[in-house]
Amino acid sequence: MKARASDRLLKGYGITETGLTPLYPEGYKCSPLTSLYASWTDVDGSARDEPHSGVDGGRLGEPLLAPGPGMVVSAWLADWGWGDEGALLIQHSRNELNLTGGSPYYYSAFYHLRYDDVAHYKPGQKIARGQELARIYRPGGKKRYLPEVHWEVWETGPEVTLRWTQNKYGRPDWIDHTAALIDPLYLLSRELPPDEKLRVAITPFEAGQDYTRFRGFTYILPCERKG
């Protein structure tokens, strides 16, 4: 329980290292996270030129699962320098995640998706925990990049002040000055606190299970029972 007392450090404000690492459940084979929050090394072993603003993971064609209930903010054709790709922004409320403290709202931002997978989403559309959102694709859809989804989690204030702008690649991008990046593993650790080694027990989403009282996020990638 010691880890719960240092929640601020575990969030990693300012893209600082939290020490959190995933611990996949015994008896399951899970598609792993390949690059963690605030890391300086990419999945292929190459050095980044800035700390990682989220987590990456997934294999080509695997389902991307909603980590919790929420609402679509937007789906759009994005480009951050790799080429055109799909992007999806979802808002989760503290109540939807069964959290008793902390920010009233969180964003999940998913990048490197196939635009055709997300183009049908409409602002305000409800999202259920574990819902398949898209399939794992590649940055900019380019075969020279390894398949992955990039997942960012943002903590926001009580009033949503999001606005849209155009980035230097001529594509839409969003800004919310009340939002702060946090380690996605933090919200994956709300049901079960990190252990003494700061390992976060990954909870796979399983259809048919009752999550009405589940705190925080379930895993965004598939986990299959062994045997």
Backbone hydrogen bonds, N-H to C=O, Kabsch-Sander energy under -0.5 kcal/mol:
donor,donor_aa,acceptor,acceptor_aa,energy
4,R,1,M,-0.9
5,A,1,M,-0.7
5,A,2,K,-1.1
6,S,3,A,-1.4
7,D,4,R,-0.9
10,L,6,S,-1.9
11,K,7,D,-1.3
12,G,8,R,-0.9
13,Y,8,R,-0.6
15,I,12,G,-1.0
16,T,12,G,-1.3
21,T,198,L,-1.7
23,L,200,V,-3.1
24,Y,22,P,-0.5
28,Y,25,P,-1.3
29,K,224,E,-3.2
30,C,28,Y,-0.6
31,S,222,P,-2.4
34,T,56,D,-2.1
35,S,56,D,-1.2
38,A,52,H,-3.0
39,S,36,L,-1.5
42,D,46,S,-3.2
45,G,42,D,-2.0
48,R,40,W,-2.8
52,H,39,S,-2.0
55,V,151,W,-2.1
56,D,35,S,-2.4
57,G,149,V,-1.1
58,G,32,P,-1.3
61,G,136,I,-2.4
62,E,59,R,-2.5
64,L,134,A,-2.7
65,L,63,P,-0.6
65,L,220,I,-3.1
66,A,131,Q,-2.3
70,G,127,I,-2.3
71,M,91,Q,-2.2
72,V,125,Q,-2.9
73,V,89,L,-3.1
74,S,89,L,-1.5
76,W,87,A,-2.0
78,A,76,W,-0.7
78,A,85,E,-3.2
85,E,78,A,-2.1
86,G,113,L,-3.7
87,A,76,W,-1.9
88,L,110,F,-2.3
89,L,74,S,-2.8
90,I,108,S,-2.7
91,Q,71,M,-3.0
92,H,106,Y,-3.3
94,R,104,P,-2.4
97,L,93,S,-1.5
98,N,95,N,-1.5
99,L,94,R,-2.4
105,Y,156,T,-0.8
106,Y,92,H,-2.7
107,Y,154,W,-2.6
108,S,90,I,-2.9
109,A,107,Y,-0.5
109,A,152,E,-2.7
110,F,88,L,-3.0
110,F,108,S,-0.5
111,Y,150,H,-2.4
113,L,86,G,-2.1
114,R,135,R,-0.5
115,Y,113,L,-0.5
117,D,114,R,-1.5
118,V,114,R,-0.7
118,V,115,Y,-1.3
119,A,115,Y,-1.8
121,Y,118,V,-1.8
124,G,72,V,-3.2
125,Q,122,K,-2.2
127,I,70,G,-2.7
130,G,66,A,-2.7
131,Q,128,A,-2.1
133,L,64,L,-3.3
133,L,131,Q,-0.6
134,A,64,L,-0.8
136,I,62,E,-2.9
137,Y,112,H,-0.6
141,G,138,R,-2.3
142,K,139,P,-1.9
145,Y,142,K,-1.6
148,E,137,Y,-2.2
149,V,57,G,-2.3
150,H,111,Y,-1.7
151,W,55,V,-3.0
151,W,149,V,-0.6
152,E,109,A,-2.5
152,E,150,H,-0.5
153,V,182,I,-0.7
154,W,107,Y,-2.2
155,E,180,A,-3.0
156,T,105,Y,-2.4
161,T,159,E,-0.5
163,R,175,I,-2.8
165,T,173,D,-3.1
167,N,171,R,-2.8
170,G,167,N,-2.0
173,D,165,T,-2.2
175,I,163,R,-2.7
179,A,176,D,-1.9
180,A,155,E,-2.4
182,I,153,V,-2.6
183,D,11,K,-2.4
186,Y,183,D,-2.0
187,L,183,D,-0.7
188,L,184,P,-1.1
189,S,186,Y,-1.4
190,R,187,L,-0.7
191,E,215,R,-0.6
195,D,199,R,-1.9
198,L,195,D,-2.4
200,V,21,T,-3.4
201,A,199,R,-0.6
202,I,23,L,-2.6
202,I,200,V,-0.6
209,Q,206,E,-1.9
211,Y,209,Q,-0.7
214,F,211,Y,-1.1
216,G,97,L,-2.5
217,F,187,L,-3.2
218,T,67,P,-2.2
219,Y,203,T,-2.6
224,E,29,K,-2.4
226,K,27,G,-2.7
